[in-house]
Amino acid sequence: MDSRMNIKVLVPTGALGITYCKKALNNGLKEKPDIIVVDGGSTDSGPAYLGKGKSKYSRSSTKSEWRTLMIAREKLKIPLLIGSAGTCGTDKSVDWFFEITKELAKELNQNIKITLLKCSQSKKGINKAFLSKNLFPLSNAPKISSKKIINCTNIVGLAGVEQITEAINTNADIIICGRSTDASLIASLPIMNGVDKAVAWHAGKIGECGAFCTTNPKSGVILISFKKNGFFIKPVSNNTKVTPYTVSAHMVYENSNPFTLIEPGGCLDVKKAIYKKQKDGSVYVTGANWVQDYNYKIKLEGTHVVGYQSISMVLIRDESYVKNINKWSKQVKNKVKEIIENSLSLKKKSYEIQFRFIGKNATLGSLERKNLEPNEIGVLVIVTAKKQYECEEISKILNPLLLHHSIYKNRELPTFSFPLSPPSFKIGKKYEFCLNHVMSLQNPMDIFKLEKYSI
């Protein structure tokens, strides 16, 4: 173990905007880290945020949490780095986060240097790469075409260590990065300072979600200390522990293969990794291998609009209808289709009506294996069409049927419950991911750009 090297990275939370423990953060600051690193984004909530170029997190909570980190950074005079700013990491969301940072700098009376790493991509540039056969699909990637690419609402390239290193090298106090791979945020400064790439990338993966690699994921804050050929990871919350199991298990998180991790510039292999519990409560990790990819590639994410949506909700408690909910919904759907054909003249393939039964099988649908009879069912109806007007018309056709449709011929009509008025809501554009591809680059910075500011 090389005692001379000791690069410390403090990770306050898995994602800015979901809160963290300020007491634990203060404990971490006492360890004198060299950088504070936090992730700001995710695709966990689907394509809409990339589609719109907006954050899924509250501006007020984001500002509040960022304020505390800016105060911490100023106290220690160390860099503060955020990746995938504004959830999706588009240039628009980076600028949104930059505005928050400027507001806070003024409120806190801080004079700071800020570097922005912009990751949004030109549709024409990506289409040119596609036509020159320089886009390569990842597993289960959707088929793409020039039309799909040009119709994308947003495209981002995922920055890796090479791009983030360029941003850190500007000596900025605060680095705001667009879409980035989670692990690269932690790995960058250690690699800059001579830590083995396999060690840095391995630590980046384990620490990407903060305390998710501990016995108390809600505690948030962890500290990673790097030696040249290994790293220590420990929580700084008093009621939290790490074990070889909790640390190694995080390789499974959002990863199809628990022994490998593909990143820009290469592949991490942890088959021979060793996780050892230390007397101070940390876990020391060694043994990973980094396989260099000399054909440097970065991942692209892109979204396009595939239609519009509206939703309706009705609550059903009548025992006979709860037991016959599939029959009831099928009759409602068939009746609506008949009315649509006669009044809207829409082709069946131009719209979709989807029923989900909350309390019965709304999550798994036909894959549900538990056959439980609930007391009541919330029926969520999702309408998708090519135009918003068509969605709203279909939802209005659904309205009286959801409220009163009877499955019986010689009984009075039932009245079910609308929990809200109006019972239908305009969702707006429906987005889908259409790019899950990688692109080869001659220079890692070819499609990224840096912007430097003094505030």
C-alpha positions as CSV (number, residue, x, y, z in Angstrom):
1,M,0.0,0.0,0.0
2,D,1.4,3.4,-1.0
3,S,1.1,5.6,2.0
4,R,2.3,8.7,0.1
5,M,-0.8,9.1,-2.0
6,N,-4.1,9.9,-0.4
7,I,-6.7,11.5,-2.7
8,K,-10.0,12.0,-1.0
9,V,-13.4,12.4,-2.7
10,L,-16.5,13.3,-0.7
11,V,-19.8,12.2,-2.1
12,P,-22.7,13.9,-0.2
13,T,-25.6,12.0,-1.9
14,G,-26.5,9.8,-4.8
15,A,-28.3,12.7,-6.6
16,L,-28.7,16.4,-5.8
17,G,-32.3,17.1,-5.0
18,I,-33.1,14.0,-2.9
19,T,-31.6,15.4,0.4
20,Y,-28.6,14.4,2.5
21,C,-27.6,14.5,6.1
22,K,-25.9,17.8,6.9
23,K,-24.4,16.4,10.1
24,A,-22.8,13.6,8.1
25,L,-21.6,16.1,5.5
26,N,-19.9,18.1,8.3
27,N,-18.3,14.9,9.5
28,G,-17.0,14.3,6.0
29,L,-15.6,17.8,5.7
30,K,-13.5,17.2,8.8
31,E,-11.7,14.5,6.8
32,K,-10.4,17.3,4.5
33,P,-11.4,15.9,1.1
34,D,-9.8,17.1,-2.1
35,I,-13.0,17.5,-4.0
36,I,-16.8,17.3,-3.4
37,V,-18.6,15.3,-6.1
38,V,-22.3,14.9,-6.7
39,D,-24.5,13.5,-9.4
40,G,-27.4,15.6,-10.6
41,G,-29.2,13.4,-13.1
42,S,-30.7,10.2,-14.2
43,T,-32.9,8.5,-16.8
44,D,-34.7,6.5,-14.0
45,S,-37.9,8.6,-14.5
46,G,-38.1,8.0,-18.2
47,P,-37.4,10.1,-21.4
48,A,-39.6,13.1,-20.7
49,Y,-36.9,15.1,-18.9
50,L,-34.4,14.7,-21.7
51,G,-37.2,15.3,-24.1
52,K,-38.0,18.6,-22.6
53,G,-34.5,19.5,-21.4
54,K,-35.8,20.1,-17.9
55,S,-34.9,18.9,-14.4
56,K,-37.2,16.5,-12.5
57,Y,-36.1,17.9,-9.2
58,S,-37.6,21.0,-7.5
59,R,-35.6,24.2,-8.1
60,S,-36.0,25.2,-4.5
61,S,-34.7,21.9,-3.0
62,T,-31.9,21.8,-5.6
63,K,-30.9,25.4,-4.7
64,S,-31.1,24.6,-0.9
65,E,-28.9,21.6,-1.2
66,W,-26.4,23.2,-3.6
67,R,-26.2,26.2,-1.2
68,T,-24.9,24.0,1.6
69,L,-22.3,22.4,-0.8
70,M,-21.2,25.8,-2.0
71,I,-20.6,26.9,1.6
72,A,-18.7,23.7,2.3
73,R,-16.5,24.2,-0.8
74,E,-15.7,27.8,0.2
75,K,-14.8,26.7,3.7
76,L,-12.2,24.2,2.4
77,K,-11.2,26.0,-0.8
78,I,-11.6,22.8,-2.9
79,P,-13.4,22.1,-6.2
80,L,-17.1,21.3,-6.2
81,L,-18.2,19.1,-9.2
82,I,-21.7,18.2,-10.3
83,G,-22.5,15.9,-13.3
84,S,-25.6,15.5,-15.4
85,A,-26.8,18.9,-14.1
86,G,-30.5,19.4,-14.2
87,T,-31.3,15.7,-14.5
88,C,-30.8,15.3,-18.2
89,G,-27.6,17.2,-18.7
90,T,-28.6,19.2,-21.8
91,D,-27.1,22.6,-22.4
92,K,-30.4,24.1,-21.4
93,S,-30.4,22.3,-18.0
94,V,-26.8,23.2,-17.4
95,D,-27.6,26.8,-18.0
96,W,-30.6,26.4,-15.6
97,F,-28.2,25.1,-12.9
98,F,-25.7,27.8,-13.7
99,E,-28.3,30.4,-13.0
100,I,-29.0,28.8,-9.6
101,T,-25.2,28.9,-8.9
102,K,-24.9,32.6,-9.8
103,E,-27.8,33.4,-7.6
104,L,-26.2,31.6,-4.7
105,A,-22.8,33.2,-5.3
106,K,-24.4,36.6,-5.0
107,E,-26.4,35.7,-1.9
108,L,-23.3,34.1,-0.2
109,N,-21.0,36.9,-1.4
110,Q,-18.7,34.4,-3.1
111,N,-16.2,35.3,-5.8
112,I,-15.8,32.1,-7.8
113,K,-14.6,30.7,-11.1
114,I,-17.1,28.4,-12.8
115,T,-16.6,26.0,-15.7
116,L,-19.4,24.5,-17.7
117,L,-19.0,21.3,-19.6
118,K,-21.6,21.3,-22.4
119,C,-22.8,17.9,-23.8
120,S,-25.7,18.7,-26.1
121,Q,-25.3,17.5,-29.6
122,S,-26.1,18.9,-33.0
123,K,-28.8,16.8,-34.8
124,K,-27.0,17.5,-38.1
125,G,-23.7,16.4,-36.6
126,I,-25.2,13.1,-35.3
127,N,-27.0,12.4,-38.5
128,K,-23.7,12.9,-40.4
129,A,-22.1,10.4,-38.1
130,F,-25.0,8.0,-38.8
131,L,-24.7,8.4,-42.5
132,S,-20.9,7.8,-42.3
133,K,-21.6,4.6,-40.3
134,N,-20.0,6.0,-37.1
135,L,-22.9,5.2,-34.8
136,F,-23.1,1.8,-33.3
137,P,-26.1,0.4,-31.5
138,L,-25.9,-0.9,-27.9
139,S,-27.8,-4.0,-26.8
140,N,-31.6,-3.7,-27.6
141,A,-31.1,-0.2,-29.0
142,P,-34.1,1.0,-31.2
143,K,-33.6,1.2,-34.9
144,I,-32.7,4.7,-36.1
145,S,-32.9,6.6,-39.3
146,S,-32.0,10.1,-40.4
147,K,-35.6,11.1,-40.0
148,K,-35.6,10.0,-36.3
149,I,-32.3,11.8,-35.6
150,I,-33.4,15.0,-37.2
151,N,-36.7,14.8,-35.3
152,C,-35.0,14.4,-31.9
153,T,-35.9,17.0,-29.3
154,N,-32.6,16.6,-27.5
155,I,-29.4,14.6,-28.0
156,V,-26.6,14.4,-25.4
157,G,-23.2,12.7,-25.3
158,L,-22.2,11.2,-22.0
159,A,-18.9,12.7,-20.8
160,G,-16.3,10.5,-19.3
161,V,-13.0,11.0,-17.4
162,E,-11.3,12.7,-20.4
163,Q,-13.9,15.5,-20.7
164,I,-14.3,16.0,-17.0
165,T,-10.5,16.1,-16.5
166,E,-10.4,19.0,-19.1
167,A,-13.0,20.9,-17.0
168,I,-11.1,20.3,-13.7
169,N,-7.9,21.4,-15.3
170,T,-9.4,24.9,-15.8
171,N,-8.8,25.3,-12.0
172,A,-12.5,26.4,-11.6
173,D,-14.0,26.4,-8.1
174,I,-17.2,24.9,-9.4
175,I,-17.5,22.6,-12.4
176,I,-21.0,22.1,-13.8
177,C,-21.1,19.2,-16.2
178,G,-23.8,18.2,-18.6
179,R,-24.7,14.5,-19.1
180,S,-21.9,12.4,-17.7
181,T,-21.4,8.8,-16.8
182,D,-22.0,8.4,-13.0
183,A,-18.7,6.7,-12.3
184,S,-16.6,9.2,-14.2
185,L,-17.4,12.0,-11.8
186,I,-15.6,10.3,-8.9
187,A,-12.9,8.7,-11.1
188,S,-11.6,11.9,-12.8
189,L,-9.6,13.7,-10.1
190,P,-7.9,10.5,-8.8
191,I,-6.8,9.6,-12.4
192,M,-5.5,13.1,-12.8
193,N,-3.3,12.5,-9.8
194,G,-1.9,9.2,-10.8
195,V,-4.3,6.7,-9.3
196,D,-4.5,3.5,-11.4
197,K,-7.5,3.7,-13.8
198,A,-9.0,0.4,-12.7
199,V,-9.0,1.6,-9.1
200,A,-10.5,5.0,-9.9
201,W,-13.2,3.6,-12.1
202,H,-14.0,0.8,-9.7
203,A,-14.4,3.4,-6.9
204,G,-16.5,5.6,-9.2
205,K,-19.0,2.8,-9.8
206,I,-19.2,1.8,-6.1
207,G,-19.6,5.4,-4.9
208,E,-21.9,6.7,-7.7
209,C,-25.0,6.6,-5.5
210,G,-23.5,7.7,-2.3
211,A,-24.6,5.6,0.7
212,F,-26.3,3.0,-1.5
213,C,-23.2,0.9,-0.9
214,T,-23.7,1.0,2.9
215,T,-26.0,-0.6,5.4
216,N,-28.0,2.6,5.6
217,P,-28.7,4.0,2.0
218,K,-30.6,6.9,3.4
219,S,-27.6,8.3,5.2
220,G,-26.2,9.8,2.0
221,V,-22.6,10.8,2.6
222,I,-19.5,8.7,1.9
223,L,-15.8,9.3,1.7
224,I,-13.5,7.5,-0.7
225,S,-9.8,7.7,-0.1
226,F,-7.5,6.6,-3.0
227,K,-4.1,5.0,-2.9
228,K,-2.3,4.3,-6.2
229,N,-3.5,0.7,-6.3
230,G,-6.6,0.6,-4.1
231,F,-9.2,2.6,-2.4
232,F,-10.9,2.9,1.0
233,I,-14.6,3.6,1.2
234,K,-16.4,4.5,4.3
235,P,-19.6,6.2,5.4
236,V,-19.3,9.3,7.6
237,S,-22.7,9.0,9.2
238,N,-22.5,7.7,12.8
239,N,-25.2,5.1,12.3
240,T,-24.0,3.6,9.0
241,K,-21.5,0.8,8.1
242,V,-19.9,-0.6,5.0
243,T,-19.1,-4.3,4.6
244,P,-17.4,-6.2,1.8
245,Y,-20.9,-7.4,0.9
246,T,-22.5,-4.0,0.7
247,V,-19.6,-2.6,-1.3
248,S,-19.2,-5.4,-3.8
249,A,-23.0,-5.7,-4.3
250,H,-23.2,-2.2,-5.8
251,M,-21.5,-3.6,-9.0
252,V,-24.9,-5.2,-9.6
253,Y,-26.8,-1.9,-9.4
254,E,-28.0,-0.8,-12.9
255,N,-25.5,-3.0,-14.5
256,S,-26.2,-6.0,-16.7
257,N,-22.9,-7.7,-15.7
258,P,-21.8,-7.5,-12.1
259,F,-18.1,-8.1,-13.1
260,T,-17.7,-5.6,-15.9
261,L,-18.5,-1.9,-16.6
262,I,-18.1,-0.3,-20.0
263,E,-17.1,3.3,-19.9
264,P,-15.7,5.8,-22.4
265,G,-12.2,4.7,-23.2
266,G,-12.4,1.1,-21.9
267,C,-13.9,-1.6,-19.7
268,L,-13.6,-2.2,-16.0
269,D,-13.1,-5.9,-15.0
270,V,-13.6,-6.7,-11.3
271,K,-13.6,-10.5,-11.4
272,K,-10.4,-10.6,-9.3
273,A,-11.3,-7.7,-7.0
274,I,-10.7,-8.1,-3.3
275,Y,-12.8,-6.4,-0.6
276,K,-11.3,-6.3,2.9
277,K,-12.9,-4.9,6.1
278,Q,-10.6,-2.5,8.0
279,K,-10.4,-1.8,11.7
280,D,-11.6,1.8,11.2
281,G,-14.8,0.6,9.7
282,S,-13.8,1.2,6.0
283,V,-13.5,-1.4,3.3
284,Y,-10.3,-1.5,1.3
285,V,-10.7,-2.6,-2.4
286,T,-8.0,-3.8,-4.8
287,G,-7.6,-6.2,-7.7
288,A,-9.7,-4.6,-10.5
289,N,-8.4,-4.4,-14.1
290,W,-8.9,-1.7,-16.7
291,V,-9.0,-2.9,-20.4
292,Q,-8.2,0.0,-22.7
293,D,-10.3,0.6,-25.8
294,Y,-8.2,2.3,-28.4
295,N,-11.2,3.1,-30.4
296,Y,-12.5,5.8,-28.1
297,K,-16.3,5.9,-28.0
298,I,-19.0,7.8,-26.1
299,K,-22.6,7.0,-25.5
300,L,-25.4,9.0,-27.0
301,E,-28.9,9.5,-25.6
302,G,-31.7,11.0,-27.7
303,T,-35.5,11.5,-27.5
304,H,-38.2,12.2,-29.9
305,V,-42.0,12.8,-29.7
306,V,-44.2,9.8,-30.6
307,G,-47.6,11.3,-29.8
308,Y,-49.6,12.9,-27.1
309,Q,-51.3,11.6,-24.0
310,S,-54.2,12.2,-21.6
311,I,-55.1,10.2,-18.5
312,S,-58.4,9.5,-16.7
313,M,-59.0,8.0,-13.3
314,V,-62.1,6.3,-11.8
315,L,-62.5,4.4,-8.5
316,I,-64.6,1.2,-8.4
317,R,-65.7,-0.4,-5.2
318,D,-68.8,-2.4,-6.2
319,E,-67.8,-6.0,-5.4
320,S,-69.3,-7.5,-8.6
321,Y,-67.5,-4.9,-10.8
322,V,-64.2,-5.4,-8.9
323,K,-64.5,-9.2,-9.6
324,N,-65.4,-8.6,-13.2
325,I,-63.0,-5.6,-13.9
326,N,-61.5,-7.2,-17.0
327,K,-65.0,-7.8,-18.5
328,W,-66.0,-4.2,-17.6
329,S,-62.9,-2.6,-19.1
330,K,-63.1,-4.6,-22.3
331,Q,-66.7,-3.5,-22.8
332,V,-65.8,0.1,-22.2
333,K,-62.9,0.0,-24.6
334,N,-65.0,-1.7,-27.3
335,K,-67.8,0.9,-26.9
336,V,-65.3,3.8,-27.0
337,K,-63.7,2.4,-30.2
338,E,-67.1,2.2,-31.8
339,I,-67.9,5.8,-31.0
340,I,-64.4,6.9,-32.1
341,E,-64.9,5.2,-35.5
342,N,-68.2,6.9,-36.0
343,S,-67.4,10.4,-34.7
344,L,-63.7,11.0,-35.0
345,S,-62.9,8.8,-38.0
346,L,-59.6,7.7,-36.5
347,K,-57.9,4.5,-37.6
348,K,-57.3,2.0,-34.9
349,K,-53.6,2.2,-35.3
350,S,-53.5,5.9,-34.8
351,Y,-54.5,5.8,-31.1
352,E,-54.2,3.5,-28.1
353,I,-56.3,3.1,-24.9
354,Q,-54.6,1.4,-22.0
355,F,-56.3,0.3,-18.8
356,R,-54.3,-0.2,-15.6
357,F,-55.9,-1.6,-12.5
358,I,-54.4,0.0,-9.4
359,G,-54.6,-2.4,-6.5
360,K,-54.8,-5.5,-8.7
361,N,-52.0,-5.6,-11.4
362,A,-51.2,-2.0,-12.5
363,T,-47.5,-2.7,-12.3
364,L,-47.1,-6.1,-14.0
365,G,-50.3,-6.4,-16.0
366,S,-50.7,-9.9,-17.5
367,L,-47.4,-10.9,-15.8
368,E,-49.0,-10.6,-12.3
369,R,-49.0,-14.0,-10.6
370,K,-50.8,-13.1,-7.3
371,N,-54.6,-13.6,-7.6
372,L,-55.9,-11.3,-4.8
373,E,-59.3,-9.8,-4.7
374,P,-59.0,-6.2,-3.6
375,N,-61.8,-4.2,-1.9
376,E,-61.6,-1.6,-4.6
377,I,-59.7,-0.8,-7.8
378,G,-58.4,2.4,-9.1
379,V,-58.7,2.4,-12.9
380,L,-56.1,4.5,-14.7
381,V,-56.9,5.0,-18.4
382,I,-54.0,6.2,-20.6
383,V,-55.0,7.6,-24.0
384,T,-52.2,8.0,-26.6
385,A,-52.9,9.6,-30.0
386,K,-51.1,11.5,-32.7
387,K,-52.6,14.9,-31.7
388,Q,-53.5,16.3,-28.3
389,Y,-56.9,17.3,-29.5
390,E,-57.6,13.6,-30.3
391,C,-56.5,12.5,-26.8
392,E,-58.9,15.0,-25.2
393,E,-61.8,14.0,-27.4
394,I,-61.2,10.3,-26.6
395,S,-61.0,11.1,-22.9
396,K,-64.3,12.9,-23.1
397,I,-65.9,10.0,-24.9
398,L,-64.6,7.8,-22.1
399,N,-66.0,10.0,-19.3
400,P,-69.6,8.8,-19.1
401,L,-68.7,5.2,-19.7
402,L,-66.1,5.2,-16.9
403,L,-68.7,6.7,-14.6
404,H,-71.8,4.6,-15.5
405,H,-71.1,1.7,-17.7
406,S,-73.0,-1.5,-16.7
407,I,-72.0,-5.0,-17.5
408,Y,-75.6,-6.2,-16.8
409,K,-78.6,-5.9,-19.2
410,N,-81.4,-5.7,-16.7
411,R,-80.0,-3.6,-13.8
412,E,-79.9,0.0,-13.1
413,L,-76.7,1.9,-14.1
414,P,-74.0,2.0,-11.6
415,T,-72.3,5.2,-10.5
416,F,-68.6,4.9,-9.8
417,S,-66.3,7.6,-8.3
418,F,-64.2,10.2,-10.0
419,P,-61.6,11.2,-7.4
420,L,-61.0,14.6,-9.1
421,S,-62.9,17.0,-11.3
422,P,-62.2,17.0,-14.2
423,P,-61.4,13.3,-14.1
424,S,-59.1,13.5,-17.2
425,F,-55.8,15.4,-17.5
426,K,-53.7,16.5,-20.4
427,I,-50.2,15.0,-20.1
428,G,-48.9,16.5,-23.4
429,K,-46.2,15.1,-25.6
430,K,-45.2,11.5,-25.2
431,Y,-41.4,11.1,-25.5
432,E,-39.4,8.0,-26.3
433,F,-35.7,7.2,-26.2
434,C,-34.6,6.7,-29.8
435,L,-30.8,6.8,-29.4
436,N,-29.0,4.2,-27.3
437,H,-25.8,4.2,-29.4
438,V,-22.1,4.9,-29.2
439,M,-20.1,7.1,-31.4
440,S,-16.3,6.9,-32.2
441,L,-14.3,10.1,-31.6
442,Q,-10.8,10.9,-32.8
443,N,-10.4,13.4,-29.9
444,P,-12.5,13.0,-26.7
445,M,-13.4,16.7,-26.8
446,D,-14.5,16.7,-30.4
447,I,-18.2,17.0,-29.6
448,F,-18.0,18.7,-26.1
449,K,-17.2,22.2,-25.2
450,L,-16.1,24.2,-22.1
451,E,-17.3,27.6,-21.0
452,K,-15.4,29.5,-18.3
453,Y,-16.9,32.3,-16.1
454,S,-15.8,34.4,-13.2
455,I,-18.5,35.5,-10.8
